[in-house]
Structures are given as C-alpha cells and as structure tokens.
Amino acid sequence: MNDGEIIDCIDESKQPAFDHPLLKNHKIQKPGYSPKDAIHQTNSSSSATQSRKMVNLRRANCPEGTVPIRRTSKDDLIRVKASMESYKPLISIVRPDGTPVEEPPGRHVAALHSRPETDPSLHMEFHGIKAMLMVENLSLGTNNQFSASLLWIESGPPDNASAIQAGWLVSPTLFGDNKTHIFGFWAASGSGCYNIGCAGFVQTNQDYYVGQVVEPASQYDGAQYAMGAYVHQDAGTGNWWFTVYGNINADIGYWPREVVPYLGTGANLISWGGLVYNIPHETSPPMGNGHFPDGDRKKVAVIYDIHYLNENYEIKEPSIHVWNDFSIREDRVDCYSLTRNDFDDEDGYSIFFGGPGGICD
C-alpha cells in the first residue's frame, strides 16, 4: 500500500482468530443491523462532524472471501511479546465501588468514565460506546513508549475483567514505526492482546483492518482531522463489533462474546480518553497532541460527539444528569489532564485531553 504497509489477503476462514480454542467451530457472523443506519442517527447533532475533515483510509481491495492482514515479521512478533510481558493494559481504572485503581508502573490515564453504582436501582448497563476522535501523530522518544486515544468498555472484577479498547495508537513497539494506527485491544482472564497479535478478533472487512495507518493527522492550530470509532454489542449474538466511520462507514470485525465472557450481557464501565505507557521510571510519552487542554479546539486533542448504547440497545447522547455523573480519572495532573465540556452545537458532548508527559512515575 502507499503508506508502506505490506498486506496479505487471507482466506477469511483461515485467519488467526480461529486458533483460539473457544472458536474452533465458530462461523463468521454479520451484524444484525446496518452501520450506516446506526451512525446516521447521531451525526446530525454535531456540526463539527461535518465541518472538520475526516481521514481517508486506504482500501486494501482484497478479493471477496478474504480479509486484509497486516504482515508481521519475526522481529515484530518479538517486540509485541516483549511489550505485553512488561505492560498491563488490562488493569481497570476504577473499582466496582467507584474508587480509583492505582495505575500500574509506567501507565498513565486521563479519561472520562461512567461511575459504577453499588445501588442496583442506579446501575447503568451499556451495549456500546462511540465518538469522533481527533487524529494526532506524536513523535515518541523510545520504542517502548506508546500513546493512544481510545474508547474503553469493561465488565467484571478489576483484576480479571473482560475489556475492549479501540481507537488510534502510536506505538513503535507494536508497529515498528511512529505512525498513527487504528487499533483494537481485548482482555479476559488476565490476558489479552492488540489487533490480531493473538487469536480472538475476527476480521470481516475486505478493505479496512486493525493496525491500519491513519492519515493525515491534525496540525496544531491548523487543519483538523477526525475518525469515528464505535464499539457495540450485537443484540442477537452478543458479539462486540468495531466500526469506523466518517468518510467511510465500515464494520472492521468483531470480538466474539466467548473471548470476553464478562461482557456477554453488556458492559458496566465505559470510558473515553487517553492512555500512555513506557517502561516504569523512564520518561513518559506525550498524550493527545502533547499539549494540556487550554480550551482552544485547534490546539488540543478532542474526543467529541460522544454517545453510548443503553440497556435497550438505543444510541443515546448523555443527558445533562448522566454527563455530570460521569467521573474524570487523572492519575498525574502534572503530566496529563482532561476537561469535560457540556453540550454545544460545535462538538456535542466532548472532552479535551492530553499533556507533554515527562518524569511521571
């Protein structure tokens, strides 16, 4: 492809997902709805969805019955294995009682999240999360650093939760470059992986794929580019789909409910924000676009047009009560921070977030 990626078109029935022991007899499934219908229900609420420029993802143009898989070398596999051994992305950011979880060494977060309720009458159940993510590109200092803008869903005990993360990510360790990539991450039973780094994620789209380069990126006080990300549960199968939207509306693939068991009946935690990592006690990378949120949309990382899928599988914009009930998680405000913004005609509900990083452990 023009972005330097080498792609192989693989028979969809022979993709890595089916090496998972729970998916030996799994048949590839389709979502029980049209992604265009679901997405178009929300786009009209935010003028920014139309006024900002959308990224144009390059098509892989794989033949019908095949899916694009980003080619990985032996060195790629060694790097990914090393990163997963040192990094614990699957640890929750909040306990079931609503108290923060101490961040594992090297990981830092600035995120807006739903608040777990100990009172069953106040409990909210979620079947999806979506938003527009401003696309940024960061020059990271070392191969061990990574920086993500993401959606995060989760259910289960903090030390053994089922979780899915999706959005964009800069990670020389995972991708071998400093480019911005689409990513999907899943965790369950204390293990997990990015994209198709282990069996679990079922790729279904013949043109777009996890690990794909996202270009162009936004410029500080200049042109702004965005991509839509939508993680949502199919009501019929319980599978969790990853859809990208904007100039294109495409279901990339799904995580079968079998591989994320605590998410089988929905999520009890949803979150939007930034996540970074480096080897503990080394310099932490920048988050967002590397700047603290200062209120200027063109000078900070933004996640906007925020929605969720409720207990009835209805796409909802937060009510002002729900929006104010969400909590902000910032573990090092001297390195990264987040601003919650009430509804406006430009962005709908949105957050500004980011920071330069530095010595943060």
Buried (B, 14 or more C-beta within 10 A) or exposed (E): BEEEBEBEBBEBEEBBBBEBEEBEEBEBBEBEBEBEEBBEEBBEBBBBBEEBBBBBBBBBEBEEEBBBBBEBEEEBEEBBEEBBEBBBBBBBBBEBEEEBBEBBBBBBBBBBBBEBBEEEEEEBEBBBBBBBBBBBBBEBBEBBBBBBBBBBBBBBEBEEBBBBBBBBBBBBBBBBBBBBBBBBBBBBBEEBBBBBBBBBBBBBBBBBBBBBBBBEBBEEEEEBBBBBBBBBBBEEBBBBBBBBBBEBBBBBBBBBBBBBBBBBEBBBBBBBBBBBBBBEEBBBBBBBBBBBBEEEBEBBBBBBBBBBBBEEBEBBBBEEEBBEBBBBBBBBEEBBBBBBBEBEEBBBBBBBBBBBBEEBB
